[in-house]
Amino acid sequence: MPVGSSAPIEPKRPYAKKSRPTSNKNVMVKHDTNKTNNTVKWVLATTLIVASVIAISFVGGTFHPNTYTIEKLEEEFHKKELTQVKSLGLTEPEFEYNSKQEFLIATEKCVEYLNYTTDRYKRVPTSIIIAMAGIESAWGTSRFATEGNALFGVRTWDLQNVPHMKARGNPDASWGVKKYSTKCQSVQDMIDILNRHPAYKEFRIEREKQLDAGKWNYRELMVRMSAWSTNPDYAEIILQAIVDNKLP
């Protein structure tokens, strides 16, 4: 009988003799007992099957975890990591230097600090950031770097609302180079641009692939950042700076 349907109505038998009450009771008890036994058996069998499936899944997931399981565990771990870091109240490191080597160290410390508070899938390789900051700011000695804490020459056209500096050779330009309160904030802005601007969509796709693979390929990332500079050799210049300065 389908679940939810009414019990079938037996046709009346006008000439049938009435059964004795005791006989009806015996038949009903026997019928209910059989039905109960069948139900119990069905429940036990179903429970056993479900338990077996759960056990197999648990063992398989424990000793042979799939990629999705690993990614979810890493994601949850990183969320807890970010929460713990923020709760510690870590502050931005000082960005002080008097030489090229000190500039390299200061930039690396800044990136390490930012990585602690940045989702792993939104991080930019430290070596690329250091090399770009060095090339763009003449290793921290340019006017934009010393006066405006600008390490990457990021431009703005919102001259009314965004603090900026004008290029000495182009004071009447409709754009200016953004100024920052600290040099580390300049690094943060550079990372944010790569993470949100449509021009770097291919960079973000390639970065995700490399993060999943667990290994950086700087060249494949740099060729997808061509929008950063009008110089067609920009990627090679940054890659060479990474090699020359023995960046990891």
C-alpha positions as CSV (number, residue, x, y, z in Angstrom):
1,M,0.0,0.0,0.0
2,P,1.6,3.4,-1.0
3,V,2.6,5.7,1.8
4,G,-0.2,8.2,2.4
5,S,-3.0,6.2,0.7
6,S,-6.1,5.0,2.6
7,A,-6.6,1.4,3.6
8,P,-8.6,-0.5,1.0
9,I,-12.2,-1.1,1.9
10,E,-13.3,-4.7,1.6
11,P,-16.7,-5.3,-0.2
12,K,-19.5,-6.3,2.0
13,R,-20.4,-9.9,2.1
14,P,-24.1,-10.1,3.0
15,Y,-24.2,-13.9,3.4
16,A,-21.0,-14.3,5.4
17,K,-21.2,-15.5,8.9
18,K,-19.9,-13.2,11.6
19,S,-16.6,-14.3,13.1
20,R,-16.3,-14.9,16.7
21,P,-14.6,-11.9,18.5
22,T,-11.9,-14.1,20.0
23,S,-10.9,-15.4,16.6
24,N,-10.6,-11.8,15.1
25,K,-8.4,-10.7,18.0
26,N,-6.0,-13.6,17.5
27,V,-5.7,-12.9,13.8
28,M,-5.1,-9.2,14.4
29,V,-2.5,-9.8,17.0
30,K,-0.6,-12.2,14.7
31,H,-0.8,-9.7,11.8
32,D,0.5,-6.8,13.9
33,T,3.3,-8.9,15.3
34,N,4.5,-9.8,11.8
35,K,4.2,-6.2,10.7
36,T,6.2,-5.0,13.7
37,N,8.9,-7.6,13.1
38,N,9.3,-6.6,9.5
39,T,9.5,-2.9,10.4
40,V,12.2,-3.6,13.0
41,K,14.2,-5.6,10.5
42,W,13.9,-2.8,7.9
43,V,15.0,-0.2,10.4
44,L,18.0,-2.3,11.5
45,A,19.0,-3.0,7.9
46,T,18.8,0.7,6.9
47,T,20.7,1.7,10.0
48,L,23.5,-0.8,9.2
49,I,23.7,0.4,5.6
50,V,23.9,4.1,6.7
51,A,26.5,3.4,9.4
52,S,28.6,1.5,6.8
53,V,28.5,4.4,4.4
54,I,29.5,6.9,7.1
55,A,32.3,4.6,8.3
56,I,33.7,4.2,4.8
57,S,33.5,8.0,4.1
58,F,35.2,8.7,7.4
59,V,38.0,6.3,6.8
60,G,38.4,7.4,3.2
61,G,38.4,11.1,4.1
62,T,40.9,10.5,7.0
63,F,43.5,8.4,5.2
64,H,42.9,9.4,1.6
65,P,41.5,13.0,1.8
66,N,40.3,14.5,-1.5
67,T,41.3,17.9,-2.8
68,Y,38.0,19.5,-1.7
69,T,38.5,18.3,1.9
70,I,42.0,19.6,2.0
71,E,41.0,23.0,0.7
72,K,38.2,23.3,3.2
73,L,40.5,22.4,6.1
74,E,43.0,25.0,4.9
75,E,40.3,27.6,4.5
76,E,39.1,27.0,8.0
77,F,42.6,27.0,9.4
78,H,43.4,30.3,7.7
79,K,40.2,32.0,9.0
80,K,41.2,31.0,12.6
81,E,44.8,32.2,11.8
82,L,43.5,35.7,10.7
83,T,41.2,35.9,13.8
84,Q,44.1,35.1,16.1
85,V,46.5,37.6,14.4
86,K,43.9,40.4,14.6
87,S,43.2,39.6,18.2
88,L,47.0,40.0,18.9
89,G,46.8,43.6,17.8
90,L,49.8,43.5,15.6
91,T,50.9,46.9,14.3
92,E,52.5,47.9,11.0
93,P,56.3,47.7,11.1
94,E,58.5,50.7,10.8
95,F,59.7,51.3,7.2
96,E,63.2,52.7,7.8
97,Y,66.3,52.3,5.6
98,N,69.5,54.0,4.7
99,S,70.7,51.7,2.0
100,K,69.4,49.5,-0.7
101,Q,69.9,46.4,1.5
102,E,68.0,48.0,4.3
103,F,65.2,48.9,1.8
104,L,64.9,45.2,0.8
105,I,64.6,44.2,4.4
106,A,62.1,46.9,5.3
107,T,59.9,46.0,2.3
108,E,60.0,42.3,3.1
109,K,58.9,43.0,6.7
110,C,56.0,45.1,5.5
111,V,54.9,42.3,3.1
112,E,55.1,39.7,5.9
113,Y,53.0,41.9,8.1
114,L,50.4,42.4,5.3
115,N,50.3,38.7,4.6
116,Y,49.3,38.0,8.1
117,T,46.1,40.0,7.6
118,T,45.5,39.0,4.0
119,D,43.6,36.0,2.7
120,R,46.1,33.5,1.2
121,Y,44.4,33.6,-2.2
122,K,44.9,37.4,-2.3
123,R,48.5,37.5,-1.5
124,V,51.2,38.6,-4.0
125,P,54.6,36.9,-4.0
126,T,57.0,38.8,-1.8
127,S,59.8,38.8,-4.3
128,I,57.7,40.4,-7.0
129,I,56.5,43.2,-4.6
130,I,60.1,43.9,-3.4
131,A,61.5,44.0,-7.0
132,M,58.7,46.2,-8.2
133,A,59.0,48.6,-5.3
134,G,62.7,48.8,-5.9
135,I,62.5,49.5,-9.6
136,E,59.6,51.9,-9.3
137,S,61.1,54.0,-6.5
138,A,64.8,53.7,-7.4
139,W,65.1,51.5,-4.2
140,G,63.3,54.0,-2.1
141,T,65.3,57.1,-3.2
142,S,62.8,58.8,-5.6
143,R,61.1,62.0,-4.7
144,F,57.7,60.3,-4.7
145,A,59.1,57.7,-2.2
146,T,60.8,60.1,0.1
147,E,58.2,62.9,0.1
148,G,55.0,60.9,-0.5
149,N,55.7,57.4,0.6
150,A,54.8,56.2,-2.9
151,L,56.8,53.1,-3.9
152,F,54.9,52.2,-7.0
153,G,54.0,55.4,-8.8
154,V,50.2,54.7,-8.6
155,R,48.3,57.5,-10.3
156,T,45.0,59.2,-9.4
157,W,42.7,61.4,-11.4
158,D,40.6,62.4,-8.4
159,L,42.7,65.4,-7.6
160,Q,40.1,66.9,-5.4
161,N,39.8,64.1,-2.9
162,V,43.0,62.0,-3.1
163,P,46.3,63.2,-1.7
164,H,48.8,63.3,-4.5
165,M,52.0,64.8,-5.9
166,K,52.6,66.2,-9.3
167,A,55.5,65.3,-11.5
168,R,57.9,68.1,-11.7
169,G,58.1,67.9,-15.5
170,N,54.3,67.8,-15.9
171,P,52.7,70.1,-13.2
172,D,49.6,70.7,-15.2
173,A,48.7,67.1,-15.8
174,S,45.2,65.9,-15.0
175,W,46.6,63.2,-12.8
176,G,49.0,63.0,-9.9
177,V,50.9,60.3,-8.0
178,K,49.1,59.1,-4.9
179,K,50.6,59.9,-1.5
180,Y,50.4,57.7,1.5
181,S,50.7,58.1,5.3
182,T,53.3,55.3,5.3
183,K,55.3,53.3,2.7
184,C,53.6,50.1,3.9
185,Q,50.3,51.6,3.0
186,S,51.7,52.1,-0.5
187,V,52.4,48.3,-0.6
188,Q,48.9,47.6,0.6
189,D,47.4,49.7,-2.2
190,M,49.5,47.9,-4.8
191,I,48.2,44.6,-3.5
192,D,44.6,45.8,-3.5
193,I,44.9,47.1,-7.1
194,L,46.1,43.7,-8.3
195,N,43.2,42.0,-6.4
196,R,40.4,44.2,-7.7
197,H,41.3,45.9,-11.0
198,P,39.8,44.2,-14.2
199,A,43.1,44.6,-16.0
200,Y,44.7,42.0,-13.7
201,K,42.0,39.3,-13.9
202,E,44.3,36.9,-15.8
203,F,47.0,37.5,-13.1
204,R,44.5,36.5,-10.4
205,I,43.5,33.4,-12.3
206,E,47.1,32.3,-12.8
207,R,47.9,33.1,-9.1
208,E,45.1,30.8,-8.0
209,K,46.4,28.0,-10.1
210,Q,49.9,28.4,-8.7
211,L,48.7,28.5,-5.1
212,D,46.8,25.3,-5.7
213,A,49.9,23.7,-7.2
214,G,52.0,25.0,-4.3
215,K,54.7,26.6,-6.4
216,W,55.3,30.1,-7.8
217,N,56.2,30.8,-11.4
218,Y,57.1,34.5,-11.4
219,R,57.4,34.7,-15.2
220,E,53.8,33.5,-15.7
221,L,52.6,36.0,-13.2
222,M,54.5,38.9,-14.6
223,V,53.4,38.5,-18.2
224,R,49.9,38.9,-16.9
225,M,50.7,42.2,-15.2
226,S,51.6,44.1,-18.4
227,A,49.0,46.8,-17.7
228,W,51.2,48.0,-14.8
229,S,53.7,49.6,-17.1
230,T,53.8,50.9,-20.7
231,N,57.4,49.5,-21.0
232,P,57.2,46.3,-23.0
233,D,60.3,45.0,-21.2
234,Y,58.8,45.6,-17.7
235,A,58.3,41.9,-16.9
236,E,61.9,41.1,-17.8
237,I,63.2,44.0,-15.8
238,I,61.4,42.9,-12.7
239,L,62.4,39.2,-13.1
240,Q,66.1,40.3,-13.5
241,A,65.8,42.4,-10.4
242,I,64.6,39.3,-8.5
243,V,67.7,37.4,-9.7
244,D,70.2,40.2,-9.2
245,N,69.1,40.8,-5.6
246,K,68.8,37.1,-4.8
247,L,65.2,37.3,-3.8
248,P,63.5,34.0,-3.0
